[in-house]
Amino acid sequence: MYRLIISQLMYDGYIQLASTLRKTVNEGRCCGPSEKLFEIVKADIIAQEAFVRDDSEFRERNITCLNLATDADTTATSPELCLYETIFITAHKDVCRACAFNIEGTLIATGSADASIKIMDVERALNRDYSPFDTEPEFTGADTHPVIRTLYDHIDEVKCLAFHSNEYLLASGSKDCTVKFFDFSKASAKRACKTILEVAPVRTLAFHPLGEHVIVGTENPVLRMYVVETSSCFVSPVPADQHLDAITDLQYLDTGRCYASASKDGSVKIWDGVSCRCTNTFANAHDGSQVCSVKFSRNGKYLLTSGRDGVVKLWELRANRCLIIYTGASSTGLERHRIQAVFNHNEDYVLYPEEHSNSLCSWDSRTGERKRLLALGHTAPVRGFAHSPTQAAFVSCSDDFRARFWLSKTSTD
């Protein structure tokens, strides 16, 4: 860096100043006049302006997002997580480990080891004026009960779920080595309308923002992309791009330009959304521990990861570096289960369910300051967790067979 500064000073005509600086920093190498530093700074300014334009688009749509470059004096506007309360509880017949919101935050899907999937209507859950505990629809009125669909087509545990962005289509992955697509637009539909056979138990999947493709991660380390309409499969043409162990989580950037993957091999990879090529790898992202989850910030500047080491990290993608480490969640070291870390709806907070205390840990996303814990009320470890993309609400799934829907009634958003 000093050499670039000296060369730039010489290029600009400040020969004496460049000579003095060279002696001061003991730069022994020859430094000729060069404007390389100017070109580097110019490129960085252009990139920063592009990010500013991206953030302004979010502001125009009244959507907040994390931007550490401009958020130094920003304070959280959303309620702390300790103020949330349970609004609705539904029960499966076996452990419940998968959940997802749709993009509008109006629907929730939960999946279980009993091979069933439930779809809940958020508005109906909010309008309930009776017990939050689930009651069968025939006893409460099918037109008002929050559970609007129950789907059956898998023959083993449902491991992951994802809603299509603009159609009544739900994708699910299972230990039975299948990806199934359910058209839930009709109340009578309980079976899948399309099935993709995989080579190993499916662990995670994610829709492209436009819904044309779905990426799938399994116990096999090879990441696959499928065309939803034709089920055509695509993989990177370079075998070295792939992970070395099972894939644990996937997420698309909101623009669809790229996607991220996490793996048991301890690495995080960034992939090009068109070519399926790996463009960047964070090896040993959690100091050798398995990486459990990956989440992009809305503006695509940052990536949130969690690992089996009980640590949550925020990465700056342009600089390929870890900016903030959110600590204090696990007092016993390694987690026994894969736990997901997520942002809340406006990215004020980072959320992480701690398995040993069954409490929800949260931090200020900008400062890393830890907030008060929220007891999640489950009697077994929380294995699935998702926050609403549009309001102060989340769903937690547990090995106690139950899924809980939480809401902050003090939201100021």
HUTAPE-V831954 format. One record per residue. RES is the residue in one small letter. OMEGA is omega as a letter, one per 30 degrees, with the letter a starting at -180 (none if undefined). Layout:
res=<RES	RES>
omega=<OMEGA	OMEGA>
//
This chain:
res=<m	y	r	l	i	i	s	q	l	m	y	d	g	y	i	q	l	a	s	t	l	r	k	t	v	n	e	g	r	c	c	g	p	s	e	k	l	f	e	i	v	k	a	d	i	i	a	q	e	a	f	v	r	d	d	s	e	f	r	e	r	n	i	t	c	l	n	l	a	t	d	a	d	t	t	a	t	s	p	e	l	c	l	y	e	t	i	f	i	t	a	h	k	d	v	c	r	a	c	a	f	n	i	e	g	t	l	i	a	t	g	s	a	d	a	s	i	k	i	m	d	v	e	r	a	l	n	r	d	y	s	p	f	d	t	e	p	e	f	t	g	a	d	t	h	p	v	i	r	t	l	y	d	h	i	d	e	v	k	c	l	a	f	h	s	n	e	y	l	l	a	s	g	s	k	d	c	t	v	k	f	f	d	f	s	k	a	s	a	k	r	a	c	k	t	i	l	e	v	a	p	v	r	t	l	a	f	h	p	l	g	e	h	v	i	v	g	t	e	n	p	v	l	r	m	y	v	v	e	t	s	s	c	f	v	s	p	v	p	a	d	q	h	l	d	a	i	t	d	l	q	y	l	d	t	g	r	c	y	a	s	a	s	k	d	g	s	v	k	i	w	d	g	v	s	c	r	c	t	n	t	f	a	n	a	h	d	g	s	q	v	c	s	v	k	f	s	r	n	g	k	y	l	l	t	s	g	r	d	g	v	v	k	l	w	e	l	r	a	n	r	c	l	i	i	y	t	g	a	s	s	t	g	l	e	r	h	r	i	q	a	v	f	n	h	n	e	d	y	v	l	y	p	e	e	h	s	n	s	l	c	s	w	d	s	r	t	g	e	r	k	r	l	l	a	l	g	h	t	a	p	v	r	g	f	a	h	s	p	t	q	a	a	f	v	s	c	s	d	d	f	r	a	r	f	w	l	s	k	t	s	t	d>
omega=<l	l	l	l	l	l	l	l	l	l	a	l	a	a	a	l	l	l	l	l	a	l	a	a	l	l	a	a	l	a	l	l	a	l	a	l	l	a	l	a	l	l	l	l	l	l	l	l	l	l	l	l	l	a	l	l	l	a	l	l	l	l	l	l	a	l	a	a	a	a	a	a	a	l	a	l	a	a	l	a	l	a	l	l	a	l	a	l	l	a	l	a	l	a	a	a	a	l	l	l	l	a	l	a	a	a	l	l	l	a	a	l	l	l	l	l	l	l	a	l	a	a	l	l	l	a	a	l	l	a	l	a	a	l	a	a	a	a	a	a	a	a	a	a	a	l	a	l	l	a	l	l	l	l	l	a	l	a	a	a	l	l	l	a	a	l	l	a	l	l	l	l	a	l	l	l	l	l	a	l	a	l	a	l	l	a	a	a	l	a	a	l	l	a	l	l	l	a	a	l	a	a	a	l	l	l	l	a	l	l	a	a	l	l	a	l	a	l	l	a	a	l	a	l	l	l	a	a	a	a	l	a	l	l	l	l	a	a	a	l	a	l	l	l	a	l	a	a	l	l	l	l	a	l	a	a	l	l	a	l	l	a	l	a	l	a	l	a	l	a	l	a	a	a	a	l	l	a	a	l	l	a	l	a	l	l	l	l	l	l	a	a	l	l	l	l	a	a	l	a	a	l	l	l	l	a	l	l	l	a	l	a	l	a	l	a	a	a	l	a	l	a	a	l	l	a	l	a	a	l	a	l	a	l	l	a	l	a	a	l	a	l	l	a	l	l	l	a	l	a	a	l	a	a	a	l	a	l	l	l	l	l	l	a	a	a	a	l	a	a	a	a	l	l	a	l	l	l	l	a	l	a	l	a	l	l	l	l	a	a	a	a	l	l	l	a	a	l	l	l	a	l	a	l	a	l	l	l	a	a	l	a	none>
//
